[in-house]
Amino acid sequence: MKMKCLFRETRRPTIYRRAGVLISTLTVAMMPSIANAADSKSDANFYGNFNLRYESVSQENLLPDADALTLRARLGYITETVNGFSAVIEGEATVELIDDFSVPPAGVRPGEYSVIADPESEEIDQAYVKYSAKGFTAKAGRQVLTLDGHRFVGHVGWRQDRQTFDGVVVNYMPSDKLTLNASYIAKRNRIFADEADLDSEDIILNTSYKTSLGKLTGYAYLLEVDNSVPNSLDTYGISLSGSKTAGDTKLLYTAELATQETNDLFDTEYLFLEGGAVLNGITAKLGYELLGSDNGQKGFNTPLATLHKFNGWADQFLVTPNAGLEDIYLSVAGKVAGGKWLATVHKFSADESLNGADDLGDEINLQYTRKISEKIVGGAKLAVYSAGDAVFSKVDTDKFWLWASLKF
């Protein structure tokens, strides 16, 4: 795999100069009072999280570089359980400390800078009633919902305003091997503040069974935004994920296949294959993911997913191109200096060529995270995307993040 130069001479260098400055800025920003709060005791029914993050985006286009320093606070309360019933109420707010960025879906400075999807917002993040009894759980209200590694249904927790759903979620475990999930979603509370939330009529069905080979899962995700424009997106799939031990090595494997129908007009396919190994504290994975295309007219999409987790952190493929997407990647992870590191290389191509072109570029991702104290975690990561064939209208993109998060 031929990768392009990591740091291009034509790229504006501000993203790298600012990284050093922001390291000291964020360190000072985690004030002693916050550290003291992490060590103090609080009512067990209360919980919270503060996340301070710097993000910088540099792209080879006409937009100025983007810089964001945002602070997100999330505070919640869990009631006691009475006769199987309990409730959760949780508020969330994000403030902009540096606001040189755009969030077009939220109407925030559109076209002025490159995009960083962390608009200022205040909202009820979760508010639901829960009932549990003998392997049965039902939750009604606004809530987090994640399934199977977030590939199809996730909370987009990387963004400051995470994704939640209004609806009813039912989970039933008749045995320690079988799990049944069924959900109805009436509203998608997305990551762009209230302005971009969507009313929906989504049905989520997911069943898993633990076998000797691993976890076998079957699902049907029937999605539709509640408006006058046809937009049905029906996905049916099956996956198997497991591990085996061979001497000192742990072998990892996953296979998944799905089909998708859009508006009863387009049919696309999804294929995911991943193999890996864990040896001496090092985890290595080689994967192939195909989000197929219907003759270059429509690509396979997963609009409820935690998309930042997949196909590169530069977020170039949050919406699958009509020509589809093939992602071949290699990741290696381990521990050093009391923290965790991760490095991933992606090679992207189109499922269907466009005017004889199919190169969608390549990307390098690097990350390091470490506990600062018992309840504070810090991290830094970098994404370097190199565009492929010009016909796909992608541009070279560098992104850098530095953050510290407190949970209590």
C-alpha positions in Angstrom: 0.0 0.0 0.0 1.5 3.3 -1.1 0.8 6.1 1.4 1.4 9.7 0.7 3.6 11.9 2.7 2.4 12.4 6.3 3.2 16.1 6.4 2.8 17.9 3.1 4.9 21.0 2.4 1.9 22.7 0.8 -0.3 22.2 3.9 -0.7 25.2 6.1 1.4 24.4 9.2 -0.7 26.1 11.8 -2.3 22.9 13.0 1.0 21.6 14.2 2.2 24.9 15.7 -1.0 25.2 17.6 -0.8 21.7 19.0 2.2 22.6 21.2 0.5 25.8 22.5 -2.7 24.0 23.3 -1.0 21.2 25.3 0.0 23.8 27.9 -3.4 25.6 27.6 -5.4 22.5 28.4 -3.2 21.4 31.2 -3.7 24.8 33.0 -7.4 24.7 32.2 -8.0 21.5 34.3 -7.9 23.7 37.4 -7.1 22.3 40.9 -10.8 22.8 41.9 -11.8 20.2 39.3 -9.1 17.8 40.5 -10.4 18.2 44.1 -13.9 17.5 42.9 -12.8 14.2 41.4 -11.5 13.1 44.8 -14.5 14.1 46.8 -17.5 12.0 47.7 -21.0 12.7 46.4 -24.5 11.3 46.6 -24.4 7.9 44.9 -27.5 8.8 42.9 -25.8 11.7 41.2 -23.3 11.4 38.4 -21.5 13.7 35.9 -18.9 14.3 33.3 -16.9 17.3 32.2 -15.1 17.1 28.9 -12.6 19.8 27.8 -11.4 19.4 24.2 -9.4 21.3 21.6 -9.8 20.4 18.0 -8.1 21.8 14.9 -8.9 21.2 11.2 -6.7 22.1 8.3 -7.9 21.4 4.7 -6.5 22.0 1.2 -9.4 24.3 0.2 -10.4 27.9 0.3 -11.8 27.7 3.9 -9.8 29.1 6.8 -8.4 26.5 9.3 -10.9 25.7 12.1 -10.1 25.8 15.8 -12.4 24.9 18.6 -12.0 24.8 22.4 -15.2 23.5 23.9 -16.3 22.4 27.4 -19.1 19.9 27.8 -20.9 19.3 31.1 -23.2 16.4 31.6 -25.0 15.9 35.0 -27.6 13.3 35.9 -29.6 11.7 38.6 -30.8 8.1 38.9 -33.6 7.3 41.3 -33.9 4.4 43.6 -35.6 1.3 42.2 -39.1 0.7 43.5 -41.0 -2.5 42.5 -38.8 -2.7 39.4 -39.3 0.9 38.4 -36.6 3.6 38.3 -36.0 6.8 36.3 -33.1 8.9 35.0 -32.9 12.6 34.3 -29.8 14.0 32.7 -28.8 17.5 31.4 -26.1 18.4 29.0 -24.5 21.7 28.0 -21.6 22.7 25.7 -19.9 26.1 25.7 -17.5 27.5 23.1 -14.3 28.9 24.5 -12.6 29.2 21.0 -15.2 29.4 18.2 -13.3 29.6 14.9 -15.3 26.8 13.3 -18.5 26.1 11.4 -21.4 23.7 12.0 -23.6 24.1 8.9 -26.4 21.7 10.1 -26.8 23.8 13.2 -26.6 27.2 11.3 -23.4 28.1 13.2 -21.1 30.3 11.0 -21.8 28.3 7.8 -19.1 28.7 5.2 -16.7 30.7 7.4 -14.4 27.9 8.5 -13.9 24.2 8.1 -16.4 22.1 10.0 -16.1 21.0 13.7 -19.3 19.5 14.8 -19.5 20.8 18.4 -22.0 23.6 18.5 -22.9 25.4 21.7 -26.0 23.7 23.1 -28.1 23.1 26.2 -30.5 20.2 26.3 -32.0 17.3 28.2 -29.7 14.5 27.2 -31.7 11.6 28.8 -35.0 11.4 30.6 -36.6 8.0 30.8 -38.5 5.6 33.0 -37.2 2.0 33.3 -38.8 -1.2 34.4 -36.8 -4.4 35.1 -37.8 -7.9 36.2 -36.4 -11.4 35.6 -34.3 -10.7 32.5 -36.8 -8.2 31.1 -36.0 -4.5 30.7 -38.1 -1.7 29.2 -37.2 2.0 28.9 -39.5 4.7 27.7 -38.3 8.2 27.0 -35.1 9.9 25.8 -32.1 7.6 26.1 -28.8 6.3 24.8 -29.1 3.3 22.5 -26.1 1.3 21.2 -25.9 -2.0 19.5 -23.1 -4.2 18.2 -20.1 -1.9 18.3 -22.1 1.2 17.1 -21.8 0.3 13.4 -25.5 0.7 12.8 -26.9 2.2 16.0 -24.7 4.3 18.3 -24.5 7.4 20.5 -21.7 9.3 18.6 -20.1 9.8 22.0 -17.0 11.3 20.5 -18.9 14.6 19.8 -19.7 16.8 22.7 -23.5 16.7 22.0 -23.9 12.9 21.8 -26.8 11.3 20.0 -29.8 10.0 21.9 -33.2 8.8 20.9 -36.8 9.4 22.0 -38.7 6.1 22.1 -39.2 2.8 23.7 -36.5 0.2 24.1 -37.2 -3.4 25.2 -34.5 -6.0 26.1 -35.2 -9.6 27.1 -32.7 -12.2 28.1 -34.5 -15.6 28.6 -31.1 -17.2 29.2 -27.5 -16.3 29.5 -27.0 -17.0 25.8 -30.0 -15.4 24.1 -30.7 -11.7 24.0 -33.7 -10.1 22.2 -33.8 -6.3 21.5 -36.7 -4.3 20.0 -37.0 -0.6 19.8 -39.2 2.1 18.3 -37.6 5.5 17.8 -39.8 8.6 17.4 -37.0 11.1 17.3 -33.3 11.2 16.6 -31.6 13.8 18.8 -28.5 14.2 16.7 -25.1 15.8 17.4 -25.8 19.3 16.0 -28.0 20.7 18.9 -31.8 20.9 18.6 -31.8 22.6 15.2 -30.9 19.4 13.4 -32.9 16.8 15.3 -35.2 14.6 13.3 -38.6 13.2 13.9 -38.6 9.5 12.8 -40.5 6.2 12.6 -37.6 3.8 13.2 -38.0 0.2 14.1 -34.9 -1.5 15.5 -34.8 -5.3 15.9 -31.7 -7.2 17.1 -31.2 -10.7 18.4 -28.0 -12.4 19.5 -27.0 -15.9 20.6 -23.7 -17.0 22.2 -22.3 -20.1 20.4 -19.1 -22.0 20.8 -17.7 -20.0 17.9 -18.7 -16.6 19.2 -21.7 -14.2 19.3 -24.1 -14.8 16.4 -26.3 -11.7 15.7 -29.2 -11.1 13.4 -30.9 -7.7 12.9 -33.4 -5.7 11.0 -33.2 -1.9 11.0 -36.2 -0.2 9.4 -35.5 3.5 9.3 -37.6 6.4 8.1 -37.6 10.1 8.8 -41.1 11.5 9.4 -41.5 13.9 6.5 -43.2 14.1 3.1 -40.2 12.9 1.1 -39.7 9.1 0.6 -36.7 8.1 2.6 -37.1 4.6 3.8 -33.9 2.7 4.6 -34.4 -1.0 5.4 -31.3 -3.1 6.4 -31.2 -6.8 7.2 -28.0 -8.5 8.3 -26.2 -11.2 10.2 -22.8 -11.3 12.0 -20.5 -13.6 13.9 -17.8 -12.3 16.3 -15.5 -14.3 18.5 -12.1 -15.3 19.7 -10.0 -18.4 20.3 -6.8 -19.0 22.2 -3.8 -20.7 20.6 -0.9 -21.0 23.1 0.1 -17.5 24.2 -1.9 -15.9 21.4 -5.5 -14.8 21.4 -7.0 -14.9 17.9 -9.9 -12.5 17.0 -12.3 -12.8 14.1 -15.5 -11.1 12.9 -17.6 -11.6 9.8 -20.7 -9.6 8.9 -23.1 -9.4 5.8 -26.0 -7.1 5.3 -28.4 -6.0 2.5 -30.1 -2.6 2.3 -33.0 -1.2 0.3 -33.5 2.5 -0.1 -37.0 3.9 -1.0 -37.8 0.5 -2.7 -35.5 1.8 -5.5 -31.8 0.9 -4.7 -30.3 -2.3 -3.4 -26.9 -2.3 -1.8 -24.7 -4.7 0.2 -22.5 -4.5 3.2 -19.5 -6.8 4.0 -17.2 -6.7 6.9 -14.3 -9.1 7.6 -11.7 -8.6 10.4 -9.0 -10.9 11.8 -6.6 -10.1 14.6 -4.3 -11.4 17.3 -3.3 -10.4 20.8 0.3 -11.3 21.8 2.5 -9.9 24.5 0.2 -6.9 25.1 0.0 -5.9 21.5 -3.2 -6.2 19.5 -3.1 -6.2 15.7 -6.1 -6.3 13.4 -6.5 -6.5 9.6 -9.9 -5.6 8.2 -11.9 -5.1 5.1 -15.2 -3.2 5.0 -17.4 -2.8 2.0 -20.3 -0.3 1.8 -21.6 -1.3 -1.6 -23.1 0.7 -4.4 -26.1 0.2 -6.7 -24.5 0.9 -10.1 -23.0 4.1 -8.8 -26.4 5.6 -8.1 -26.6 5.0 -4.3 -24.2 3.9 -1.5 -24.9 1.8 1.6 -25.5 4.1 4.6 -25.7 3.8 8.3 -27.2 7.1 9.5 -27.7 6.1 13.2 -24.1 4.9 13.6 -21.2 6.3 15.6 -19.7 7.2 12.3 -16.5 8.8 13.6 -15.4 5.3 14.8 -15.3 3.9 11.3 -13.5 4.7 8.0 -11.0 7.1 9.5 -11.1 9.9 12.1 -10.9 12.6 9.5 -14.7 12.0 8.9 -14.5 12.0 5.1 -17.1 9.3 4.7 -19.8 10.2 7.2 -22.1 9.7 4.2 -21.1 6.9 1.8 -20.4 8.1 -1.7 -22.9 7.0 -4.4 -20.0 5.0 -5.8 -19.7 3.0 -2.6 -16.7 2.6 -0.3 -14.1 -0.1 0.3 -11.9 0.4 3.3 -8.9 -1.9 3.9 -7.2 -1.1 7.2 -4.5 -2.3 9.6 -4.5 -1.3 13.2 -2.0 -1.9 16.0 -2.5 -1.1 19.7 -0.7 -1.5 23.0 0.4 0.2 26.2 3.3 2.4 27.0 4.2 4.9 29.8 1.1 4.1 31.8 -1.2 4.8 28.8 -2.7 3.3 25.7 -1.6 3.9 22.1 -3.3 3.1 18.8 -2.2 3.4 15.2 -4.3 2.7 12.1 -3.7 2.9 8.4 -6.6 3.0 5.9 -6.7 2.6 2.1 -10.0 3.8 0.6 -11.5 3.0 -2.9 -14.9 3.1 -4.6 -17.0 0.0 -5.1 -18.0 1.4 -8.5 -15.5 3.3 -10.6 -16.5 6.9 -11.7 -15.2 7.8 -15.1 -12.5 5.1 -14.7 -11.4 6.4 -11.3 -11.8 4.6 -8.0 -9.1 6.0 -5.6 -10.8 7.6 -2.6 -7.5 8.3 -0.8 -5.8 7.0 2.3 -5.5 8.0 6.0 -3.2 7.6 9.0 -4.7 7.7 12.5 -2.7 8.0 15.8 -4.0 8.2 19.4 -2.6 8.1 22.9 -4.7 8.2 26.1 -3.7 8.1 29.7 -5.2 8.4 33.2 -4.2 11.7 34.9 -5.8 10.8 38.2 -8.3 8.3 39.5 -11.2 10.1 37.7 -9.5 12.2 35.0 -8.4 10.8 31.6 -6.5 12.8 29.0 -5.7 12.1 25.4 -4.4 13.3 22.0 -5.0 12.0 18.5 -4.2 12.9 14.9 -5.9 12.1 11.6 -4.1 12.7 8.3 -6.2 12.1 5.2 -4.7 12.2 1.7 -7.2 12.6 -1.1 -7.4 10.3 -4.1 -8.8 10.9 -7.6 -10.0 14.5 -8.1 -13.3 13.3 -9.6 -14.5 12.5 -6.0 -14.0 16.1 -4.8 -12.1 15.2 -1.7 -9.3 17.3 -0.3 -6.3 16.7 1.9 -7.4 17.0 5.5 -5.5 17.1 8.8 -7.3 17.0 12.2 -5.8 17.2 15.7 -7.4 16.7 19.1 -6.3 17.2 22.7 -8.7 16.6 25.6 -9.2 15.9 29.3 -12.3 14.3 30.8 -13.5 14.1 34.4 -16.1 11.5 35.5 -17.8 11.2 38.9 
